[in-house]
Structures are given as structure tokens and as C-alpha cells.
Amino acid sequence: MFPNPSEARHALADRPVARVAKMHGEGHPELRQLHERVEALAARLGAQMELEERDVFEPLRAGLCTGSGVRGELDQGNRVMAGLLRELRSLTGDFAAPEYACNTWRALFATLADLEDDLHLHIHLETHVLLPGLEEGEGARA
């Protein structure tokens, strides 16, 4: 499990998906597609983390409640990530590696399953706990 998206991003940076796609992609073209989608997810995750840090956490640390001003942008990024996660699940057959898969392939699918769980939790907490709490704080100070 990845306690925060930063660790998830670092796990993606290792890019075992590139090795698996290179070694097995000829016989399994879905692994090449998977590689492309994981790269897209890593890029989206990086952009989302920068947005959260700049527009939510820095103002929060400075004692300024925020949230409503960036909620739409955060929600859009979360929808994009959720869509990419659905694609990963589909391309991997629900993260089930074939019986003949090598250990790297199996580990990749297990890592992607953990990543999916963790990002869904992160999105849920952000959408249903963090941002509503910040918006309530803004309302109380208005």
C-alpha cells in the first residue's frame, strides 16, 4: 500500500511496466497499451500533486482556508485519474496475471492493484473529507 500519492508516483517511476511491455508486448499487445496508460497516469498524478501542494496545502499551512477555488480543477483531475485506473483494470483483466507470467509481470499487476486501491482512497478522502472541511472553514470565517 502507498500511504500517500507521492509514494505511488515513486513506484511508477521505477517503471517495471516498461520492462514487462518490452519483454512480453509482442505476444501481448495490451501490455504496450498498459505501458502508455501507466505513463499517462504518472503524468496526471504528478500534475495533481503539484496542484494540491500549491493551491491547497501551502495556503493551509499558512493558515488560509482554501478549497472552493480549486475544487473544480481537483475534481476534474480526479475524474481523469479514475478513468485511467478503469483502463488499467480493463487492460490487465482485473490485475490477474496469466499463469505463465514472470515474477516482474506478477509484481507489476499487484502493484497496480495496490495503487488503484490507494488512489481511490486518496480521492475519496480529498473529495469527501478534506475539501468539504476547508469549505466549511471558509464559510465560518465569511
C-alpha positions in Angstrom: 0.0 0.0 0.0 1.1 3.6 -0.7 0.3 5.9 2.3 0.4 8.9 0.0 0.3 9.7 -3.7 4.0 10.7 -3.6 5.0 7.1 -2.8 2.7 5.9 -5.5 4.3 8.2 -8.0 7.8 6.9 -7.0 6.6 3.3 -7.5 5.5 4.3 -11.0 8.9 6.0 -11.6 10.6 2.6 -11.4 8.6 1.7 -14.5 8.5 -2.1 -14.3 5.7 -1.8 -16.8 8.3 -0.7 -19.4 10.3 -3.9 -18.8 7.2 -6.1 -18.9 5.9 -4.4 -22.1 9.4 -4.8 -23.8 9.8 -8.4 -22.9 6.2 -9.6 -23.4 4.5 -6.9 -25.5 4.9 -8.7 -28.9 2.7 -11.6 -27.8 0.6 -9.4 -25.5 -0.1 -6.0 -27.2 -2.3 -5.0 -24.3 0.9 -4.7 -22.2 2.1 -2.0 -24.6 -1.2 -0.2 -24.1 -0.8 -0.7 -20.4 2.6 1.0 -20.5 1.1 4.0 -22.3 -1.7 4.3 -19.8 0.6 4.0 -16.8 2.7 6.8 -18.2 -0.4 8.9 -18.6 -1.4 8.1 -15.0 2.0 9.0 -13.7 1.9 12.3 -15.5 -1.6 13.1 -14.3 -0.6 12.1 -10.7 2.4 14.4 -10.8 0.3 17.4 -12.1 -2.4 16.7 -9.5 0.2 16.5 -6.7 1.6 19.9 -7.8 -1.9 21.4 -7.8 -2.7 20.1 -4.4 0.5 21.3 -2.9 0.4 24.8 -4.5 -3.3 25.5 -4.1 -4.4 23.6 -1.1 -1.6 22.6 1.3 0.6 25.7 1.1 -2.3 28.0 1.8 -3.5 25.6 4.5 -0.1 25.7 6.2 -0.1 29.5 6.0 -3.4 29.5 7.9 -5.6 30.3 4.9 -8.5 28.0 4.4 -9.0 27.1 0.8 -10.7 24.5 -1.3 -13.6 26.0 -3.1 -11.4 27.9 -5.5 -9.7 24.8 -6.8 -12.3 22.2 -6.2 -13.4 22.0 -9.9 -9.8 21.6 -11.0 -9.2 18.9 -8.4 -12.4 17.1 -9.3 -11.5 17.1 -13.0 -8.1 15.7 -12.3 -9.6 13.0 -10.0 -12.1 12.1 -12.8 -9.2 11.7 -15.3 -7.3 9.5 -12.8 -10.3 7.4 -12.1 -10.8 6.9 -15.8 -7.2 5.9 -16.2 -7.5 3.4 -13.3 -10.5 1.9 -15.0 -8.5 1.4 -18.2 -5.6 -0.2 -16.2 -8.1 -2.6 -14.7 -9.5 -3.5 -18.1 -6.2 -3.9 -19.8 -4.9 -6.2 -17.0 -8.1 -8.4 -16.8 -8.7 -7.1 -13.2 -5.0 -7.2 -12.4 -4.9 -11.0 -12.9 -1.6 -12.1 -14.5 -1.6 -15.2 -16.6 -0.3 -18.4 -15.0 2.8 -18.3 -17.2 3.6 -14.7 -16.3 7.1 -13.9 -14.9 7.6 -12.6 -11.4 8.1 -9.0 -12.7 4.8 -9.2 -14.5 3.0 -10.6 -11.4 4.6 -7.9 -9.2 3.6 -5.2 -11.6 -0.1 -6.3 -11.6 0.0 -6.5 -7.8 1.5 -3.0 -7.5 -1.1 -1.6 -9.9 -3.9 -3.2 -7.8 -2.5 -1.6 -4.7 -2.1 1.7 -6.5 -5.7 1.6 -7.6 -6.9 1.0 -4.0 -4.7 3.7 -2.6 -5.7 6.3 -5.2 -9.4 5.6 -4.8 -8.9 6.1 -1.0 -7.0 9.3 -1.6 -9.7 10.7 -4.0 -12.4 9.7 -1.6 -10.7 11.4 1.4 -9.9 14.5 -0.7 -13.4 14.8 -2.1 -15.5 13.9 1.0 -13.4 15.0 3.9 -10.6 17.5 3.1 -12.3 19.8 0.7 -15.7 20.0 2.4 -13.9 20.7 5.7 -12.0 23.5 4.1 -15.1 24.9 2.5 -16.9 24.9 5.9 -14.0 26.7 7.4 -14.2 29.4 4.7 -18.0 29.8 5.3 -17.4 30.1 9.1 -14.9 33.0 8.5 -17.0 34.8 6.0 
